[in-house]
Structures are given as C-alpha cells and as structure tokens.
Amino acid sequence: MKKRLNEYIDAHQQEIYQLGDALFNNPELGFKEYRTREIILDYLEKHGLKADRTFCQTGLSVRIGSGAPHIGLIAEMDAIPTLGHPCASSVDNAAHACGHSTQMTSALAALDAVNQIAGDLPGTVTLYFTPAEEFTDMNYRRQAIKDGKIRYASGKQNMLVEHIFDDEDLLIHLHACSETDRYHFSIGSRLAGFIYKRITFRGKTAHAAMGPDKGHNALNMCVLFLDAVNMLRETFREEDSVRLHGMIDKGGDTVNSIPSEVVYECYVRTSNFKFLFELNDQIDNMASHCAQALGGRAEIEDTPGYLPLVQSAELNEVLYPNLLQFYPEDQIRHGESSMAAGDVGDIAAFKPLIQYGYCGIGGNLHGADMYIKDREEVYITQAKVLADTVYDLLADPEKVRKVTEAFKPSMSYEEYIAYLDGKKKG
C-alpha cells in the first residue's frame, strides 16, 4: 500500500509543484489568507474533495473517511512580514519566509493520495488549514478582537476554545527547518513557550536641567529594571532554555524633560511549561518594585503567546520508520531544544501531537534570502512521509491506542481560557 501511495504522489509531481509555487507566490498575513483559501479550494475541487468546516475568518478543514481512529493533520496558512524578500507582498511585505506554503502543499498532496489509494481503510483523516500562527501584525488582530471577529491573537488558540480539535485522537504537524548540511529531518524537538509583555514605567516630568529633583525619572526606572533582569539571568537553568529579549519602544518625550513615560516591550520565553508562569511573575514583581524604588509605578500588560511544545514520544515512534525510508539515522536530528515557538504547543497541552522538521529550504527562515532549494525534498518527500504515517495509523489502530493511552493533558480547558483571558498566570 505504501508503494502505491508513493507512486501516486510521484505521478502528480508537476501538479504538486504548481500548487507549491502558487501558494508560495501569494503570501498573506494571519487572518487575511483569503487568496490562499481560494487556491486550496480550487485544488480540493479538482480532486473531488471539499471543505467540511470554516473558522477564524480564513481557516478551513477537509475530512475524508469515517469512524475511528481519527487522525488530524495541521498545515499553517499565513506568511510573515519580510522586508526585501523577492516574493514579498507590496502591501504589507508578507512573504512565506517561514515555509508555511510548503506545509499546505505537502499535506494536500498526502491527503489526496490517502483518499485515492487507501480510502477504503476504516477511520477518519481531517486536514486543518490553520490561520495566523505567526505572532505579528498585532494592531490588526487587536482590532479584530475588539470587533468580535476573533477572540484571541492566534488561529489555533481560537480553534481550541471553539473545541474544533475535540474529535481527533492525535495530530501531526510538520515545519520547515533552516538550511543545514548535516540533517534532513528533525524529530522529537521541544519548542519554547512565551508571553508578550508591555511594561509602561510612569514617573513625573520636570525640567531636566533646572529641576530634576522635582521629577521621577521613568527611564531610570526602566534601566534599574533591566539591570535587575540581567542579574536574574545567572539563576536560569540550562535545561529550561530561557530567553528574555525586548526593546524600549518609548524612552521619553524630549531630552530637556525628565521622562515621565517609558515603554518597554519584551518576550519571556522558556521550554519549561511551569516555569514560564513563575518567571513571568518574577518579571512583574521586578518591574513594579524597581518603579516604586524611584517614586513611580509600572503598568504591566500581558498578551499570552504560545505554550511550550511537548511532543508525543509514542506518535514519533510511528513516524520515525517513514523518515528512515529517505535518509539514514545519522541525518536525522533527535530531541532538539529550540527557542522558537508555535501555537501547536497549545494543542499539545490537550492532544497527543508531533511536529517534525524537514529541510530543502535555502537561506534563513524568516530571512529575505529564504527560498525553496529542493522542491522534491520539500514537497514530494514530505507528502510521502505524511501519507505513509497516516496509513500506518489507520491500518493498525493499536498504534493509535498506544499513543492516546500514554497522553495526559497539561491543563483543563477552563484553566486554558482563564490563562488566555489573563485571569491567572497559570
């Protein structure tokens, strides 16, 4: 059966390349992927498939088969602003510099192959096209939330609270990796979680030369806070993979006046689920007390980012032999700890999920020099890996049972919604 699946994908190679080119050359930012959706719908119609559900303004899903087990596939739709990329949109500099177009192409090709060749197997496969993974274009998203069009800043966060993934037994995702001479696949990696913070230090303005004693310097509050953050860094454990990075968005109004308002924006990142919330509380306390020490106050606004990704080891065991069809073990990277983040981490808090990495990309991810270096590796190989893994799960429900029985959710939906709504840190 796998041989027939792979032969079917090979036979449609040129059509798959054309699909990949169309998606890559029509980049759109999150919750704006309207042309992307039309390209997907056109492909589905040509192959006798149709969307069964729409969500989050632009997202959609397509389902084949029926009954158990239920396998979910995830492909992300959005691009990211990438100034200078040759394929960047003239409107907002959107470009598929993160490779999401390749996910959609491979997943569509795999679903079509499974439907045509293995469609008589019992079980269900649903491919989700999820919008807005990149945590960017935030002014647009805040307005969409205010207008009631979406509830949260990311596609999968909205899908989770709408219980769209409830029927799946497990989910499979794939993501492009940066160019490397050593590895062709990455399996079992960890992704960090993060919280986006906007801290406004408020003091009291005064003449900087004539009456500095009459003011409370908000910039000094911020500098004291940054010194405290740097002192905290030596306490971080290597295994927690912590990153604190930010910028001063506003440093005052005029050089001749004591700054009364300074705005600092940052990400708090770590791969440790529990420590993410503990560290965030520490940062809050430091900002507040550094401001108070110099006669001011700190106003703290948190926007929940993504939860750390913890993958299903049991599901990766099913995937792994299908990677070995294409490259030997020494060209497959295991257990990488990445400081990148993705909203698949949120799904993995509730469902067994894997995200494997693949190469074939030239240049740097998120860079203006990113391009599709090896179309066969990026599109054809990944379509085969996905189709073969789906077949393994449908043909042997015992594999699915092993995956689901080993999984334990990290939190309840009620706790998750409370976290997203800022009612508690964790």
N, C-alpha and C positions, 0 to 999 in steps of 0.2 A: 504493500500500500504506500509506504513512504517513497518508493521508487516512482510510483505513478504520480504522487503529489509533486515530486521534484521535476519530473518530466513535463507535467502540465505547466509549472511555473516557467521552466526553460522555454517552452513553446510560446509563451506570451511575453517573452523578454522585451521585445521592442515596444509593446504597448505599455509595459510597466515603466520603461524608461521615459516614455512620453508623459505618463502620469506624473512621474517624479519631477520632470522638467516643468510641467505646468504648475505644480504646487510650489516648487522652489522659486519660480519666477513671479508668483503672485502673493508676496508676503503681506500679512496683515497683523495688526496688534490685537491683543486679547479682547474678547467680547465684540470684535469688529470683523470676524473672519467670514464675511458674507460671500465673497468670491470663492474662498476656499471651500465653503459648504457646497456651492454650486458645482464646483469641479468634482467633489466627492459624489454628489447626487447623480451627476451625469455618468460617472463610472459605474455606479450601482445599477442604474437603469440599463446600461449596455450589457450587464452581466446577469440580468434577471433578478436583481436584489432591490430592496427599497428600505428606507429608514423606517424604523418602528416607533421612534420616540425623538422628540426635540426638547432642548432645555438650554438655560443660560444664554438666551438670545441667539447664539450661533451653533451650539453643540447639538450633536445628534448621535444616534446609535442604530446599528443594524443587527438583526438577530437571525440566526439560522438554526434549524433543528428544533427539538422539543424535549422536555423531560430532563432528568438528571443523568449525569452531573452537568453543572452549569459553569462554563469556562468564560471568563471575561478577558478581553484584550483591550489595551489602552493605547491610543495614539493622540498626541497633543497637536493642536491646530495652529497655535499662534507663533508669530515671529517676534523679534526683539529689535528695538532701535539700534542701528549700527551705522553710524555716520561714516561715509566713504565706501561702503560696500557697493560693488558694481551692480548688484541687483536690488539695492535699497529703494524703497518707495520714495517718490519725490514729495509726498505729502507729509510723512512722519518718520522717514528714514527706517521704516520697518524692513528687516531682512531676515531670511531664515538662517542666520548665522549660528543658531543652536541646533540646527538639523531636524527640527520637528517635521518638516516636509518629508523627510526620509522615513520617519516613523509611520506616517499616514500611508505612504506608498507601499511599504513592505507589509503592513498589516492588512491593507485592502487586497493585495495580491495573495496573501496567505488565506484570508477568509474566502476569497473566490475559489482557490484551489481546494480547500476543505469542503466547500459546498458542492463543487462539481465532482470531486473524486471520492470523498469519504462521507457524503451527505446521508448515507443510509445508516450510519452509526447512531445508536441512541445517545441522546444528550443534546445540550444547547450551547451554542457559542454566540456571545454578544461582543461586538466590536464597538467601543465607545470612542467617539471623537470629542475630546475634551478641550474647551477653550481656555485661554488666559492662564497658562502655567507660569509664564514669566512675570515676576513681581515688579511691574513697571507701568508707565502711563497712569500713575495713581490719581491724578486730578480727574481724569475721565471716569475712573472707577468709583471714586468718592461721589461724583455727581450721579452716576448710575445707581449707586446705593441710596443716595438721597432721594432720587426719583422713583425708587421702589422697583427698578428693573432687575437688580440683583441684590443679594443680601450681604455677600462677602466679596473680598477682593480677588479670590481665585476661583477658577472653574470647578475644580474638584471639591473645594470647600462647600460651594453651593450645592453640588450634586450629592455630597454626603448628607447634608442636613435635609435634603429632599428625599433621602433614602433610595436613591437611584441604584445603588450597588447592592441592595439588600438581598437580591436573589442569587448572586454569584457565590459559588463555593470557593473560588480563588481567582486571582487576576494576574495577568502577565503584561509587563511593560518593557520597552527597550529604548535605549537612548544612545545617541552618537557619542563617541569619545574623541578627544583631540588626537592629532596625528602622532603616531609612535612607530618606531622601527622594530620594537620587540614584541608587542602584544597585538592580537587581533580581536580578542574578546575580554570582557571583564565580568566576573560573576561573584555574587555574594558581597558586593560592596556596601558600605554604610554611607548614608548622606546625613549631613548636619540638619538640625532644625534652627530656626531663627525667629526672633521677634524684632520688628522695626520700631525704633524709639525716636520720638521727637521731644527734646527737652528744652524748654524755654526758661532761661535764667532771667529773673526780674530784679532789678535794683532801683536806684533812684538817680536821676540825672542831675548834674551840676556842672558849673564851668570847670573845665579840666585844669586850667591854669590858676584861676582866681579863687576857686572854692572847692577843691577836690575833697576836702574834709566834710563837705555838706552832702556828698553823694554816696551811693553804694554801688560799686563797680560790678556790673553783671559779667563783664568779660573776665575779671579776676575770679569770679565765682566759677566760671566755666574752666578756666585754667587750673584752679585748685582741684576741681572735679577730675580733669584729665590727668593730673599728677596722681590723684588717688587711684584712678583706673590703672595707670602704669605700675603702681606699687602692688596692685592686686594680681597682676599678670604672673608674678613669680609663684603664686599659690596654685595655678592651674595644673591639673594632671595631664600628662601626655595622652592618656587613653580617652580623655574627654574631648580632645580636639577642639579647643576653644578658640574663637576669633572674636575680637571686639574691634570693629572698624567704623569710622564715622567721619564727619566733616562739620565745620562751622558754617552754617547756612546764612547766618547774620551775625556780624560782630559788633554792631553798634550803628549809630546814625551819622555821627560826624566826629572827626578827630578832636575837635575843640570842646567836646562834651563828654562827661563820664557816661559810658554806655549803660543804659537802663534796661535794654532788652538784647539778649544774645540767644541765638537759636542753634542748638547742636542736634544733628541727626546721626543715628548710628544703627548698626545691626548687632544684636547679641546672638552669636552662633555657637552651637556645640552639638556633638553627636550623642550626648547623654540626655535621654528624654527627661529624666527627673531633674538633672542639674540645670537644664535650660531655664526652668522656672525659679529655682533657687538663685541662680546667678542674676536673673532679671530683678529679683527682689533686692539683691545686694546693690546693683547699679542704681535702683530707685533711692535706696537709703543714702548712698554716697552723694547723689545729686542734691537731694533735699538738705542734707546736713552741711555740705560744702557751701550751698547758697546761704543757709542760716548763719553759718560762721562769719560771713561777711555782710550780714544785715539784709539779706534778700530772701527770695524764695525760688523754688523750682517747680514749674508746671510740667507734668510728665504725661505724654500721650503715647500709648502703646497701640500698635497695629499688629495683631497676630500674624506671623508669617506662616512657615510650614513646620510640621513636626519632624523629628529625626526619622529617617527610614531604617527600619529593621526588617530584613528580608526573611522569607520562609526558607529555611535550610532544606526542608523536605521537598519543596517545589523546585528548588535549584538542583536537587538530585535528579529530578525528571528531565530538566532542561539540559544538563551537562553532557550526556552522551550525544545529543544533537549538535552541540558545539564541536565535539571531537570528530564529527564527520568531515569538518572543513579545515581544522587546524589542530596540531598536536598540543599536548598538555603544556609544554614549555612556552607556548604562545597565547596562553590563557591566564589572565591575572585573577588571583583569588583574594577576596577579603580586603579590598582597598578601602581605606578610610578617607573619604572625600569631604572637603569643606563646602562643596556645592550643596544646594538644597532643592527640593522639588515637592510639589503638593501630593505626589504619590505617597510620601511619608504619612500624610494624614489618612489615606485609605488604609495603609498598612497597620494603623492603630486598631482597625476594625476587622480586616480581612487578610488572610494569607496572600502575600503579594511578592513578586520578584521584579526587579529591573536589571536586565543585563545590558552591558555596554558593547558596542561594536565599532570597528574602525572603518577605514575607507574614506575618511574626511581629510582634506588638506588644509593647511593653515591652522589658525587658532579658533576654537569655539568662541563665539561672541565677538570675534575679530573681523575687521574689514577684509581680511585676506582669506576667510573661510570659503572653501569650495568643495564640490563633490569630486574627489580624486579618483575613486574606483567605483564606478556605478554598479558593477556586478557584485562587489562585496557589500555595498551599502543597500542595494535593493533586492537582488536575486538571492544572495546567500541568506539574508535576514528573513525574507519571505519563506524560504525553505525551513529555517530553524523554527520559526513560529508555527508553520503548518505541521511540521513533524512533531513538535511538542504537544500541540493541540490533539493530534491523532493519538499520541501515547496516552493522554489523559482520558480521551473518550473511549479508547479501546480497552482500557484497564481501570475501571472505576475504583479498584482497590488503591491505586496510586492517589486518587483524589481523597479517599477516606483517610489515608495516612497523613496527608497534608492538613486536612481540616481538623483531625483529632489532635494534632500537635500544636495547634494555634490557640493562643489566648489573647483576647482583646486587651489593649493597653488602658482603655478608659471606656466609660459608657457614653452614649450619645448625649445624654443630659450634661455630663461633665464637659464634653467637647463643645457643645453650644454655649455653655457658660463661659468657657475659655475664649471662644471666638467673640462673644459679646462683652468680654472684659470684666466679667463679674467675679472672676478669681484668676490667680496666676497659674493654677494647675492643681 
